[in-house]
Amino acid sequence: MKTKLIIIMALFSLLALNAPARTGHDRIAIISDVHLLSPELMTPGAAINRADAADSKMMAMSDDIMAALTDSLIDIEPAVVLLTGDLTYNGERLSHERMAWHLARLKARGIQPLVIPGNHDCNNPYAREFAGDKTVPTATVTREEFAQIYSDYGYGNQFLRDPVSLSYCCEPIEGLVIIGIDSNMDELNTLTSRGDTVDTYHNGGRIKPETLQWVIDQASLARQQGKKVIAMMHHHLVQHFDNEASLLTNYIVKNHEAIARQLMQAGIHTVFTGHLHVTDAAMQRNDVGNDSIVEIATGSVICYPFALRTATLDIDENTLDIDTRWLTSTSGCPSLREQGRQRVINAAPGIAGVLANKAWSKLGGRLGQLKAMIEYGGGKANLPETPQQATQLVLRHLSEVLSRTMLAVVEGNEQEQDVESIIDAGKLGIHSMIEEVAPDQVENLWEFFLNEVYPKLDPLVRSILEDRNAVGDPAESRANDLHLTVNL
């Protein structure tokens, strides 16, 4: 083991990405979840129109957005651009090749792009071409092919690679080591196009034990050499609201709390992520409260509000000043921001469907009993009988508050919104739902909701809308999502 570590340390010194001496102040740009779909895979017709209209992502405009973003990055002139996964729509080879073409424009201007794969990018059985009225399968990429395509952006000989994953390490700015962590599970995917009996797709996250040790070794070595360390990965490492790990299991890596503590101990205090398409910052402290790790998640650049982050490094002060800006238009869409915002509002029915289905899976079997109880007491019950009816019920009474909540979450700094009015509107919507489904039992059911149900929901609601983590706990924290300074 000692010999292996010595070899790793030697390789690190030889293979670290060298950078010229600088003044101590350097700028990094961060984008995430580009979900680029190559124009070669889109022939105008019903297929692309249906797919685009059903998604809050501006998927059909993704190449135009990436072109405009590249122009903006050239104007900003960062030393490095971090792309934290989901580079492509569904891992299409042609989309990866198109993304590499965009990144080459940055490279030609002296800007170093660094990528990490997301759950959409490799071994994706749903890679498709939109050909007129039809969608047809198209080639995806293996993990080896991903590394070949992005050899200049994290995977060539000038980068130090983890032997068991698509993780890597480099020093693009003198004194700053960046570790790209592969958190994907696409190795478990199966593809009928490759001879498997079924298509399966895994979008959850995990860090292999061997990879975690490799990351710890690189971070520890860099710290011993007096260097600063930041990391990037696709999935979340830190919960961005209370109970994220149980409510959105596939968005945060398995065993996240323990891994975060280990990375802290190794000297990683800042990690950039994506995946959930929200622009948010969250902190996890260690057990005694004297150390922490801050996760900065960046929203999808093809979703409203089209976020782009910049981080200004001050090696002397040991800080990273993070700012957020937004793409507002492209050459083909001057009203990009307005159209994107409306897409988020239009997504409310889909969210209502998800909530209704979750509730139905837990309560559907008891609704018959509830109806019988209400009618036994001489009341009238208009309870939904199918998940579809439950969805329509939610939409009739909560559509507006769902849209307001979604906009607040994706824009970041939710606490700057009128939180109390959103909460009051939600309560009013639930009250009107009760009036519809049990008009003769409104008072009793409303009292039950206020006394028994809402007290259990309130901490979660406050965590999301007030941007608080660990609500009520001594370790409770909140961060400015859009403008913050982190210590390295």
Secondary structure, DSSP 4 states (H G I P E B T S, - for coil): -HHHHHHHHHHHHHHS-------SEEEEEEEB---B--GGGEESSHHHHHHHHT-SS-GGGHHHHHHHHHHHHHHH--SEEEE-S--BSS-BHHHHHHHHHHHHHHHHTT-EEEE---TTSSS-TT-EEEETTEEEE--B--HHHHHHHTGGGTTSTTSEE-TTSS-EEEEEETTEEEEE-----GGG-B-GGGT-SS-B--------HHHHHHHHHHHHHHHHTT-EEEEE-SSBSS-SSTTHHHHSGGGB-TTHHHHHHHHHHHT--EEEE-SS---EEEEEE-TTSS-EEEEEE--BTTSTT-EEEEEEEETTTTEEEEEEEE---BTTBTTHHHHHHHHHHHTHHHHHHHHHHHHHHHHHHHHHHHHHHHHHTT------SSHHHHHHHHHHHHHHHHHHHHHHHHHS-GGGS-HHHHHHHHHHHHHHHHHHH-TTSHHHHHHHIIIIIHHHHHHHHHHHHTT-BSTTSTT-B---SSSEEEE-
